[in-house]
Structures are given as structure tokens and as C-alpha cells.
Amino acid sequence: MDNAPFLASDALADGRVTRAELRREHRRIYRDVYIRRDCEVDALIRARAAWLFARGKAVVAGPSAAVLHGSKWIPADHTAELVWQEHRQPYSAIRIRADVLDDNEVEVLDGIQVTTAARTAFDIGRQGPFTRALERIDALCNATSLSPSTVSLLAETHRGFRGIVQLRQVLEVADGGAESPQESRTRLMLVDAGLPRPTTQIQVRDVTGQVFARIDIGWEQWKVGVEYDGEQHWSDEAQRAWDIERTYRLEHLGWTIIRVSARLLRSNSIRLVSWVTDALRAAGAPV
């Protein structure tokens, strides 16, 4: 057996695995769906396993569909999600919905029926807290080049759905340029503070015209940038050395860079907003 989930009943019938091997070398993900015991079960594996559990009768949806479209940041233990109208028996291990999907809201990826990127965004933008919905739509747009305006058009044809008000608000601030949940949260915090809406992934060129940096979040007009420093920026010596050189080169070109850490974002957002506001004001921005 390979490292993909499989239907135990089929594998036993085909002689690909014995019952003893199934017990000893594999573990169950869902009823009749197994995987090798040494394989890590992440959100992608759970999505594929849920599809197998449904034996092709369902459509993978929600965050599970986002993972199949290439989205990052969905937790490994996230409950897989299916749209399966014919399923009537409750099964707590998988979230099963009976939504009616239009034909143009379903596609096939690697042999798996999945909601399209636009329908997936329509669903995840209506689920859960606002910030998490924004993070997930940002990630999906980043992975698929989906435009928030496309999702807005879909929302117009699905008026009255639960959570539609939140979805519209999320789409107003969604930006596929965000490359991590922390970048999404930082951008949302700055917009909520009343600052001009920033752009993402700003390319900066040196005197020869070569791009040497991309600024996470910023205002090119006033040359003010905000960058989130993940753990690797502090633990990786080579990364830290490049960060120092890169910051010097950006400042030499007139940029003001405010660096954000996880702790600052989590516990002192007021200070961060104050720093950014001061930098924008000093650069002539109307704040």
C-alpha cells in the first residue's frame, strides 16, 4: 500500500492487504477508510479520506475544498466537510451538509469532486469568526488567483443565505496577496484603525531595476511598509543577515519599515497602530 488513504474493504477484497496487516500497519481515519500508521494525517489527507468514505457520492466542500485547491493554514485536525444530499445517517467524524449546488459550482480535481474556488470562498467566508473567515479567503485567493469580486458576483445570486452579511464584509477587505494568517490579521487591524487601505506584496527595485524585495503590506505612495517576522526571521542566521541588509537597502531608497512580531500583534496592537500612523503622517499621508 502507498501513503494515500484507501478503502479497507476494497483492499481486503483485492488481496492488497491482509486483516493482520490492516490492524498492525494501518490506522483508521473514517469508517472503512485507513492509512499507513506512519503517515501524518493532515487536512489534505482528511479531505481525500472523506471523499473515499462517501464513495464518490459527495462533493468536498468548505475548508476541505480549500485545501484541495492548494490553500495553506487549515489545521491538521480540522473536521472534513462534504456536501452530500443523499446521506441521512449522522456521522460525527465528518461535517456533512445537504446544500444544493449548481452545476457550475462543482469541478473535479485529481479525480475528486470539489466545490469551485468561488463557491468554496462563498462557503468559508460565511463560517466562523470574521477574522478566521478573512484568513481563509485570503489564503484561497492566494493559492488560486481567485478575485474577491468573483465571489461577490456569486453572492449576488445567493441572497438570503446564512452568513451572507459577514461574507460581504470579508470580501471588502480580502486580499490574495496575504501569505500568512498573521499578514491577514495585521492588514485587518490597520484597516479597522481607520488607516488608508494598504496593498500587499509590493515589489521594490534597486537602482539597476532589479526586484530585490517584496514588502508584505504597505503604502507605496508614502513608502511605508509593514512586515511580519515569523520565527525563521529570528532563528535562521542567514535569514536574519539578509533581513538586516534588505532593511538597509529599503531605507536607503526612502522606505520606512515597521516590523511586526507575533507577540506585538497579539498583545500590543495599539502600539503597532501608533507606529504605523506616525510613519504615514510623517510621510505626508492624510491620517
N, C-alpha and C positions, 0 to 999 in steps of 0.2 A: 504493500500500500504506500502511496505517496503522502505528502504532508497536507493534503486537502481534506476537508470533511467528506464523509461518504455515508451512504445508507447501509446500515449493518445488515439488514435483511437481504439486500441485493448482493452484498459482498459474500455473505454466507452461502447464498444460493449458487453464486458463480464459482465458489471454491477459492476466492481470493484471500480469505481469512478463515481460520477455524474459530470455534467458540472459545477455546482456551486462549488463543492469540488475542481475540477480541477483549477478553477480560484482563489479560496480562499486559498487553502492549498499547491499549487504547482506552480512551475515556469518552463518556457520553456528553454531548453538548445539549441535544434535544432528544426527545423520544425517537429512537431508531437512527439517530444521526451521531456518528462518532468521529474521532480524530486521533491521530497518534498521540500517545501520552506525553511525549517530549516536545510537542508543538505548542507554541504560545497562542492562546485564543484571544484575538483582539476583535475590534468592532467589525473589521472586514471579514474575518472568519465567521463571526456570528451571523453576518448578513448572508453569506453564502450558505451557511448551515440552515438558516431559516428557510431559504429558498428550497433546499433539499427536503426539509421537513414537509413543506407544502406540496412537494412532488410536481412543481410546475403549475399549480393551480392558482397561485397568488402573484402579487406584484410587490416587490421590495419597495418600501416607502420610507419617508421621514429621514432621520439621521442615518439609518442603514443605507438608504439610497444615496445619500450624500457621500458616504464612504466609497460606494461603488463608482461614483462619479469622480473620485480622487480627492475628496475633502480630507483634511487632517483634523486633529484635535478632538475627535469623537472618542470618549473614554472606552477602554477595552471592555469594561463590564456593562456597557450600555445595552439596554434591552432591545433586541432586534424588533423591527417593525414591518408588518405586512398589511397590504390591502387584500382581503380575501372574503369576498361576499358570501361564498357558499359555506364557509366554516361556521359552525354553530356551537361546537363544544368549547367551553372556556379552556384556555391553556396559559397559565400564568407566566411561563418562561418567555413567551413572545407576545408583544403587543399586536393584536390583530384587529384591524378596522374594516368596516363594511362600506367604505366610501364608494361612490360611483365615479369612475374615471373615464374621461373622454378618450377616444382612440388616440388623439394627438398628445395625450399626457403620459403615454407609455412608450418605452423603447426597449430594445434588447442590448445588453452589454455583456460580452463574454458568455452569451447563451442564457443570461438571466433577465427575466422581465423586471424592469425597474421604472419608477416614475421618472419623467424627463427632468432635466436640471431645473427648468422653470417651475414645474409642478412640485418638485422637491423643495425648492425655496419657498413656494407658496405654503407648503405644509409646515416646514420648520420655523418659518417666521411667525407663525400663529401659536407655536407651542412654547410653554415655559416662560421664564422671566425675560424681560426685554433685552437685557444685556447679553444673555446667552443666545437668544434668537439672532441678535445682530452678529455676534461672533461666528455663528454657524452659517449665516447667509454670506458674510464676508468671505469665509473660507471656501464656500461653494462657488461663489463668483470668481475667486482667485484661481480655483482649480479648473474651472470650465470656461472662463471668459464670458460667463453669463452677465448680462446687464440688468441692474435693478429695474430699469424701465420696462424690460420684457416681462418681469414678474408683475409689475404694476398693471400692465395690459391684461394679464391673466386674471388678476384680482378683480378687474372691472367686470369680467364675465362670471364671477363667482361671488357676487354681492350677497351679504347676509350670512356668510359662513362664520362660525365661531372664531374669534380671534382676529377678524379681518381689520379691525381698527389698529391693533398692535402691529400687524403686518405692514400697513400703510406707513405707520410711524417709523418702523425699522427701515423700510425701503428709502425713506427720506434721507437717512444718514449712512446707508450701506455703501461700502466701497471695497471693490475686489482687490485693491492694492494692498490691503492689510495682510501681512504674512504671519500673524500670530494673534491669539485671543488678546494678549496684552496690548498689541497695537490697536486693536479694535476698541478696547476699553479706554485707552489713552485718548484716542480721537473722539470718542463719545463724551468723555469728561470735558474736553476742551470746547466742544460744540455746546454742551449743556451750560458751560460757564459764560456763554454769550460771545465767544471769540469768533472771528471770521472762519468759515469752514475751510480746513486745510486740504491740501492734496496729498497723495501718497506716492511713495517710490519716485521721488524727484531725482532725475539724473543730473549730475554735476560734471562738467567737463573742465579739464585743465587748459592751460594756455595753448596747447597743441590741438585742442579739440577732442581729445580722448576722454571718454567717460571713466572717471576713477572712483566715483562714489554714487550711491543711491541713498537718499535721505528718507527714512521711514515715513515721517509726517512733517509737513512744513508749508511755508508760505513763500514761494519763490519770489514774489514781488518785493517782499521785505527782507529776503534772505535770512529767515528764522526757521530753524529746524528742530524737531523733537525726535529723539531716538531712544528706543527701548533697548537696554542692555541685558540680554539673557545671561545665564550662568557662564556660558562659554566665553563671554567677553571679559570675565574676571579670572576664570580658571585656566584658560588656554594662553600660554605665554606669547605664542606667535600672534594670536588674535589680538591680544592686548597691545602688543607692539604696533601692529597695523592700525589699531584704533587711535593710538596716540599720533601716529604720522598722519592719518586721514583727517583727524580733527584739526591738526596744524594747517594742513593744506586747505581745508574748508574755510578756516578763519582767515587765512591769507587772501582768500577770494572774497572776503567780506561777510561770510556766513556767521551767524550766532547759533550755536548748537546747545540745546538743553538735553542732558542725558537723564533717562528715567530708569530707575531700578524697580524690582518687584516690591521692595519694602516701601519705597516712596509712593508708588502707585497705590499700594494697599492702605497705608496709614497716614500719609501726609499730602493728599491730593490738593488741599488748599494752597500749600506752599508751592507745589508744582504749577498750578494755575497762575499764581502770583508771579513766578519767574517768567513764564511764557508771556504773560500780559505785559510785564515790564520790558521784555525784549522786543515785543511787537511795537509797543508805544515808542521806544527809543528809535526804532527803525522807521517811524512815521505812519504806522498803521492806525486807523481810526478806531481805537479801543478805549 
